[in-house]
Amino acid sequence: MQMTLMEYITLHFNGDLHRYAQAEGVSSDQIRRWIDNECYVIKGRLVMPVKHLPAEEIQ
């Protein structure tokens, strides 16, 4: 099952970003960056989206 990181934190940590950050061993600011970067969770594992760079225009 896939869900957004915020949905996962709400479901498993009652929406407590600080507690989730402690469980992951990172800062709360890092968790906010992950949420802003649209990270998601599949089967309990954090997945970072791949950001594609814009392709160069061929002239």
Secondary structure, 3 states (H helix, E strand, C coil): CEEEHHHHHHHHHCCCHHHHHHHHCCCHHHHHHHHHCCCEEECCEEECCCCCCCCCCCC
